Amino acid sequence: MSLQCGIVGLPNIGKSTLFNCLSNAKAQAANFPFCTIEPNVGVITVPDERLTELAAIDHPARVIPTTVEIVDIAGLVQGASHGEGLGNKFLANIRETDAIIHVLRCFDDGNVTHVYNTVDPVRDKEIIDAELQIKDLETIGTRLAKMQKQAQTGDKNARRLCEIMQRYKEVLEQGRPARTVEFESKEDQKLCRDLFLLTAKPVLYVCNVDEKSAATGNAYSEAVREAVRDEQAEVLVISAQSEAEIAELDTFEERQMFLEELGLEDSGVNRLIHAAYRLLGLETYFTTGPDETRAWTYVKGTRAPQAAGIIHSDFEKGFIRAEVIKYADYVQLRSEAACRDAGKIATEGKDYVVQDGDIMHFRFNV
């Protein structure tokens, strides 16, 4: 999978600290704006208890988890859409990602400089939203003029795209993101993909709070929730500094004790990874046996032949059928042979839509 989430936000609000917790790729973290200039890409392991359980059953020679790519993009500032603060470069980095993790500062600390000197996450969100919306309006304006000429020649797709871009334009001029536009059909959705609008990308808001607010949030994070109520976007509360401290602990037991002290069942990093995975529309199927237990990433809605192709292109080309065991059945019966004896292995053809957690074996002939 090459889908990526980009971490964005104003300078110096904890993006790089959070990224460092997520990835072994260490981005520079310092108490001054623009400490990140080039985007850092981290290939992040997706924690999955199902993979651990399958490995405990089959005792394979190796266990391979799935991953998700996270990109730490340098902080945007007001005027980015006009080139301020290397704005064009930063916006280009965002355009290359498939989803956005928008980090907002939701903590008070006089020792950590804020680029606007006061803490106001809703204002910070609106600043970045405005920059992305301005850039999208520029994109729409350029493309619309060209498409209107094509529409005049009788091109039906061009005419329909003009109608959709007009809807985008109206929404953006109202200060709303392009992702709030609802499509009438999948065909309309496909027509708009080539626009690569920044505000059409799905977004996850991450409220970076102080340690004492890690479990419950605070007034700042509640203000963010209220501000994004109509966006159908998930809001996650995380203390990046606490996550950095957890990452320094040596043992699982020490990390769990730290989490318990914070009133948390799971780390913010794990919750963020899973949220990013969902944001990209990704799910997981498994292959398992004595040689290898492995998690495979696919886009939700993928059919069996295309899922097979993720393992190897020959699997898709010569696809015959897929043998599918549901995760719950495998865990209960403890082996493929037992599942077969119990009639719990389904034989699926080319139209089968893979379900999250499926354990699959592909039959193919090339």
C-alpha positions in Angstrom: 0.0 0.0 0.0 1.3 3.4 -0.9 -1.4 5.5 0.7 -0.1 8.2 3.1 -1.4 10.4 5.9 0.2 13.8 6.3 0.6 15.4 9.7 -0.1 19.1 9.4 -0.5 22.0 11.8 1.0 25.4 12.7 4.7 25.5 13.5 5.8 24.4 16.9 2.6 22.7 18.2 4.0 19.2 18.7 3.8 17.6 15.3 7.4 16.4 15.2 7.3 15.1 18.8 4.2 13.1 17.9 5.8 11.8 14.7 8.9 10.7 16.6 6.6 8.7 18.9 5.0 7.1 15.8 8.1 6.3 13.8 11.7 5.1 14.2 12.5 7.9 11.7 13.5 10.7 14.1 12.4 14.1 12.9 14.1 17.1 14.5 12.0 18.4 17.4 13.0 21.8 18.8 11.3 24.8 20.5 11.3 27.1 17.5 9.2 27.4 14.3 10.1 25.6 11.1 12.3 22.9 12.7 10.9 20.6 10.0 11.6 21.7 6.4 11.7 18.5 4.4 8.8 16.1 4.9 9.8 13.1 7.0 8.2 9.8 6.0 7.7 7.1 8.6 6.5 3.6 7.8 4.5 2.8 10.9 3.7 -0.7 12.2 -0.1 -1.2 12.8 -0.6 -2.9 16.2 -3.2 -5.7 15.8 -4.1 -8.1 18.6 -5.6 -10.5 16.0 -2.1 -11.0 14.5 -0.7 -11.8 17.9 -3.5 -14.3 18.6 -3.0 -16.1 15.3 0.8 -16.3 15.9 0.1 -17.8 19.3 -2.0 -20.5 17.6 0.3 -21.4 14.7 3.8 -20.7 16.2 5.1 -19.5 12.8 8.8 -19.0 11.9 8.0 -15.3 11.4 5.3 -12.8 12.1 4.8 -9.8 9.8 2.5 -6.9 10.7 1.0 -4.5 8.2 2.1 -0.8 8.1 0.8 2.6 7.3 2.8 5.6 6.0 2.8 8.9 8.0 4.4 12.1 6.6 5.5 14.9 8.9 4.9 18.1 6.9 6.5 21.3 8.0 4.3 23.8 9.8 2.0 26.1 7.7 1.6 29.8 8.5 -0.9 32.4 7.5 -0.2 33.4 3.9 1.0 29.9 2.9 -1.3 29.9 -0.1 0.6 33.0 -1.3 4.0 31.5 -0.7 4.6 32.7 2.9 6.9 30.5 5.0 7.7 28.2 2.1 4.0 27.8 1.7 3.9 26.5 -1.8 6.3 23.7 -0.9 4.3 22.8 2.1 1.0 22.8 0.2 2.5 20.6 -2.5 3.6 18.1 0.2 0.0 18.0 1.5 -1.4 17.5 -2.0 0.7 14.3 -2.4 -0.9 12.7 0.7 -4.2 10.9 0.8 -5.5 12.0 4.2 -4.7 14.7 6.7 -3.9 14.4 10.5 -4.4 18.0 11.7 -2.6 18.5 15.0 -3.8 21.4 17.2 -2.1 22.8 20.3 -4.5 22.4 23.3 -2.1 23.0 26.2 -0.7 26.0 28.1 3.1 26.2 28.6 4.9 29.4 28.9 8.2 27.6 28.0 6.9 26.5 24.6 6.6 29.4 22.1 3.4 29.7 20.1 3.8 31.4 16.7 0.8 33.7 17.5 1.7 34.0 21.2 -1.6 32.8 22.5 -3.2 29.3 22.7 -6.4 29.1 20.6 -6.8 25.8 18.7 -10.0 26.8 16.9 -8.3 29.9 15.6 -5.3 27.8 14.6 -7.6 25.3 12.8 -9.3 28.2 10.9 -6.0 29.7 9.8 -4.9 26.4 8.1 -8.4 25.7 6.8 -8.4 29.2 5.2 -5.0 28.6 3.5 -6.1 25.2 2.1 -9.4 26.6 0.9 -7.8 29.6 -0.8 -5.5 27.2 -2.7 -8.5 25.0 -3.6 -10.3 28.0 -5.0 -7.3 28.8 -7.1 -7.3 25.2 -8.4 -11.0 25.3 -9.2 -10.7 28.7 -10.9 -8.0 27.5 -13.3 -9.6 24.1 -14.1 -13.1 25.6 -14.4 -12.1 28.0 -17.1 -10.6 25.2 -19.2 -13.4 22.8 -18.6 -16.1 25.3 -19.6 -14.5 25.5 -23.0 -14.6 21.7 -23.4 -18.2 21.7 -22.2 -19.2 24.1 -25.0 -18.1 21.4 -27.5 -20.8 19.0 -26.2 -18.5 17.0 -23.9 -20.9 15.5 -21.3 -18.2 14.7 -18.8 -16.8 18.2 -19.0 -20.3 19.6 -18.5 -20.9 17.5 -15.5 -17.5 18.3 -14.0 -18.2 22.0 -14.5 -21.4 21.6 -12.4 -19.5 19.8 -9.7 -16.8 22.4 -9.6 -19.4 25.1 -9.3 -20.7 23.3 -6.2 -17.2 23.1 -4.8 -16.7 26.8 -5.5 -19.8 27.7 -3.6 -18.9 25.6 -0.6 -15.3 26.9 -0.5 -16.5 30.5 -0.7 -18.7 29.8 2.3 -15.5 28.8 4.3 -16.3 25.1 4.3 -14.0 22.3 3.1 -14.6 20.5 -0.2 -15.2 17.2 1.5 -18.6 18.5 2.7 -19.8 18.3 -0.9 -22.0 15.2 -1.3 -21.8 13.2 -4.6 -24.8 12.0 -6.4 -23.0 8.9 -7.8 -19.6 7.1 -7.8 -19.2 8.4 -11.4 -19.2 12.0 -10.1 -16.7 11.0 -7.5 -14.4 9.6 -10.1 -14.6 12.7 -12.2 -13.3 14.8 -9.4 -10.3 12.8 -8.3 -8.0 14.5 -10.7 -8.7 17.9 -9.1 -6.6 16.8 -6.0 -8.3 19.4 -3.8 -6.6 19.8 -0.5 -9.8 20.2 1.5 -11.4 17.2 -0.1 -9.1 14.9 1.7 -10.4 13.1 4.8 -9.2 14.7 8.1 -8.5 13.6 11.6 -8.1 16.3 14.3 -5.6 15.5 17.0 -5.7 17.7 20.1 -2.3 17.8 21.7 -3.0 18.3 25.4 -1.0 18.4 28.7 -0.4 15.2 30.6 -3.2 15.7 33.2 -5.7 16.0 30.3 -4.6 12.9 28.4 -7.6 10.8 29.5 -10.4 13.3 29.6 -9.4 16.2 27.4 -9.8 19.9 28.4 -11.6 23.1 27.5 -9.4 23.5 24.4 -10.2 20.1 23.1 -13.9 20.5 23.8 -13.8 23.8 21.8 -12.3 21.8 18.9 -15.0 19.2 19.1 -17.7 21.9 18.9 -15.9 23.6 16.0 -15.8 20.5 13.8 -19.2 19.1 14.8 -20.6 19.4 11.3 -17.5 18.0 9.5 -18.1 14.4 10.3 -14.4 14.2 11.4 -12.9 12.2 14.2 -11.3 14.1 17.1 -8.5 12.3 19.1 -7.0 13.6 22.4 -3.3 12.8 22.9 -0.5 14.2 25.0 2.5 14.1 22.7 4.9 14.8 25.6 3.5 11.9 27.6 3.7 9.6 24.5 7.4 10.6 24.2 8.0 9.6 27.8 6.2 6.3 27.3 8.4 5.6 24.2 11.5 5.9 26.4 10.4 3.2 28.8 12.1 -0.2 28.3 9.4 -2.7 29.1 5.7 -3.4 28.3 5.0 -3.5 32.0 6.5 -0.1 32.6 4.5 1.4 29.7 1.3 -0.1 31.0 1.9 1.3 34.5 2.4 4.7 33.0 -0.8 4.4 31.0 -2.7 3.4 34.1 -1.4 6.4 36.0 -2.8 8.6 33.2 -6.1 6.8 33.3 -5.7 5.3 29.8 -6.2 1.7 28.6 -4.2 2.2 25.4 -1.5 4.6 24.3 -2.3 7.6 22.2 0.1 6.4 19.6 -1.8 3.1 19.1 -5.1 5.0 18.9 -3.7 7.4 16.4 -2.3 4.6 14.2 -5.6 2.9 14.1 -7.4 6.1 13.4 -5.0 6.9 10.5 -5.6 3.4 9.1 -9.4 4.0 9.2 -9.0 7.4 7.8 -7.3 6.0 4.7 -10.1 3.5 4.3 -7.8 0.5 4.9 -8.6 -2.9 6.4 -6.6 -6.1 7.1 -6.8 -9.7 6.0 -4.5 -12.4 7.2 -2.5 -15.4 6.0 -1.2 -17.9 8.6 0.6 -21.2 8.9 3.8 -22.7 10.3 6.0 -20.6 8.0 4.5 -17.2 8.4 1.6 -15.3 10.0 1.1 -12.1 8.1 -1.3 -9.1 8.0 -2.1 -7.7 4.6 -3.5 -4.2 3.9 -6.2 -3.6 1.4 -8.7 -0.8 0.6 -12.2 -1.4 2.0 -14.4 -2.8 -0.7 -11.6 -4.8 -2.5 -12.7 -8.0 -4.2 -10.8 -11.3 -3.7 -8.7 -11.3 -7.0 -7.4 -7.8 -6.2 -6.7 -8.8 -2.6 -4.7 -11.8 -4.0 -2.8 -9.5 -6.2 -1.5 -7.6 -3.1 0.6 -10.8 -2.3 1.7 -11.3 -5.9 0.5 -10.2 -9.3 0.4 -13.8 -10.5 -2.2 -14.6 -7.8 -4.6 -12.0 -9.3 -3.9 -13.0 -13.0 -4.5 -16.7 -12.4 -7.1 -16.3 -9.6 -9.4 -19.4 -9.4 -10.9 -19.0 -5.9 -10.3 -17.9 -2.4 -10.7 -20.1 0.7 -11.9 -17.9 3.6 -12.0 -18.6 7.3 -13.5 -16.0 9.7 -11.2 -14.9 12.4 -13.6 -15.8 15.2 -13.9 -19.4 13.8 -10.1 -19.8 13.5 -9.5 -18.6 17.1 -12.2 -20.9 18.4 -11.2 -24.1 16.5 -7.4 -23.4 16.6 -6.4 -24.8 13.2 -7.2 -24.8 9.5 -7.9 -28.6 9.6 -10.4 -28.2 12.4 -12.1 -25.4 10.5 -12.3 -27.6 7.4 -13.8 -30.5 9.4 -16.4 -28.1 11.0 -17.4 -26.7 7.6 -16.1 -23.2 8.5 -14.0 -22.7 5.3 -16.0 -20.8 2.6 -15.1 -21.1 -1.0 -15.4 -17.6 -2.7 -15.2 -16.5 -6.3 -14.1 -13.3 -8.1 -17.0 -11.2 -6.8 -16.3 -11.8 -3.1 -15.7 -8.6 -1.2 -13.0 -9.2 1.4 -14.0 -8.5 5.0 -11.8 -7.1 7.7 -10.2 -10.0 9.6 -10.7 -12.6 7.0 -8.1 -15.4 7.0 -7.5 -16.3 3.3 -5.8 -18.9 1.1 -5.8 -18.2 -2.6 -6.0 -20.9 -5.4 -4.5 -19.7 -8.7 -3.1 -21.0 -11.9 -0.7 -19.1 -14.2 
